[in-house]
Amino acid sequence: VGTFCGLLVVTPGSPELGPFYLMNGLQKALGKWAEEGGGGNAAASSMTVTAKKYAKSKCFLLMLGTCSSWAQKKLPYSVPGIDSNDTLYGGSEAYLSELKELGEAIITEVVGDIEETEEGPMKDEQILGLLDSLVAFFDADKMIRSLVKKLQKREAEGGLGKNAKWFSNVKTKLGLLTDQ
């Protein structure tokens, strides 16, 4: 999924289906996969729903990175001879509005999966991944504060384990935000 998301950065959208049709398809496919069987893959079929939602949220965070790239006036990389979305849609209001809706839908899915996950390392990793993405890509002050408070509570209880260093790095990125 990470490689596919990297490819999507430069893949032009469809004049008929819109600039984000491949990302929308990926979002739907991952959602369906997390709720249903593994589509013939024995390893995926044996995964619990919780494990699938965790995997889905990790994939969705990769997708959020792609959305961040698309939001830039100039994409971080290009393929010579291929007109990508920055050229085709030129950051138009409609393009940016649809991109914002896509990003919000992805964030909502990840937050929903986090809320359904039991307390523990898996949930900590989901929250940290989302926080890291939000800090890097979006201005989501209220959501960030809420997530930081949840992790600070877990940290105070000694529950972050191997994720304590990651949380420390995210707090450093946040600067004074964690003290408010």
N, C-alpha and C positions, 0 to 999 in steps of 0.2 A: 504494500500500500504506500509506503514511503517513496519508493521509486516511481510509482504511478503518479503520486502527488507532485513529485519533482518534474515529471514530464508534463503534467497538466499546466504548470506555470506558463509554458510556452505554446501549449496546444491552443490553436484558435477555436473560438466558440462557433456555434452554428447559426447562420442567418435565420434559419427556420425555427430552431429549437432553443436558441438563446446562448449567451456566452458561458453559462455554467451547467449546461446539460449533462456533461460527463460527471461533474462533481455531484450534481443532484442524483444521478444514477448510482454513483458510488455510495452516497449517503443512504439511499433507499435499500440498496443491496446489503450493506453492512447491518442496517437495522433489522432487515428480514432475517439475515443469517443469525443474529444474536437471539432472536426470538424463536427460531425454528431449528431444524436439524442442520447438520453440517454439509448438506448437499453432496453426499456420497463420500466425503472425506472422513475416514475412520477416526483420525485424531480429533478433528473438529466435532464429530458426532458425539464423542465421549466427553466433551467439555460440558461443565455445568453452565446453567444460564448465567450465573454470577461471573464465571470466568469469561464467557463470551462477551458479556457487557463490559467487562474490564478491558478485554482486547479491543472491543468496538470503540471504547472511549479513547484508548491510545491511538487508534487509527483516526478518530475524529480530531484529535489534537494535531496530527500531521496535516489533516485537511485544513485546519485553522491556519497553519503556517502558509499554506498555498493561498488562502483567502487574503492573508496579509500581503503576500507578494503581489497579488492582483490589485490591491488597493493603491499600490505605488504608481506614480505617474509614468515611470519607466521601470520595466521589469528588471530583476537583478541579472538576468541572462537572456539570451535570445539565440535563435537558429537563423543563420544567414538565408535569406530568400523566403522566410516564413513570416507572414504578418500575424503577430500574436494579438491578444485582447487589448493590450495598451495601444496598439496601432489601430485596430479595428473599431474599438469603442471609445478610445480617447478619453477615458475617465468621465464620460457623460454622466449627467445626473441620474438618468434611468439605470445605467450600468452600476454606479456606486450604490444606489438605493437597493437594487437587487442583490448586490454583493453583501451589503449590510444585513439584509434579511437572511441570506444564506449563513453568514457568520453567526448571527443571533440564534438561528435554528440549531446549528452545530453546538454552540455553547449550551443551549437549553437541553439538548440531548445528553451532553456530558454531565451537566449538573444533575439531571434526573437519574442518570446511572450512579452518580456518586451518592445521591440520597438513598438509593436502594441497596447500596453496598453496606455490609456489616462493618462496624468499627474494626480497624486493624490495619496491617501494612498495605493491603490492596487499596483500601480507601485512602490511606495517606498518600500513596503514589498517585492515585487519580487526582486528588486535590492539589498536590504539588505540581503535577503536569499541567493542570488547568491554570493554576496560579502563574506558573512560569510562562505559559502562552499568553495569558492576559497581560502580564507585566510587559512582555516583549512587544505585543502587537496592538493592544487596545487600551482605551481609557475607560476602565470599568471599576472606578474607585469603590463604590458601595459593595459590589460583589467581591472584590479583592479583600476588603476589610473583613467581611463575613467569613471568607475562607481562611484568612490568616488567623482569626480568632479561634476557629475550630482546631487548627493545627497547633496554636499556642496552648490550647487546653490539653491536647494529646501530648505535647512536648512536656508540659508541666507534670503530667501523669507518668512520664517516662515511656510513652508508647510509640515514639517514632522509630526507634531502633536504627536500622541501616539508613533510614531516610532523614535522620537528624542533620547530617551534613548538607544534604540537598536543601532542606528547609532553611538552614543557616545562609546558604548562598542566595536563595530566593529573597530572604529578609534583607540581605545586603543590597540586592537589586532594588528593593522597595524603599530603602533609605528610611526616612522618618515616618513613613506610613505606618510601620508596625508599632511605633510608640504612641500613636494617637488613639 
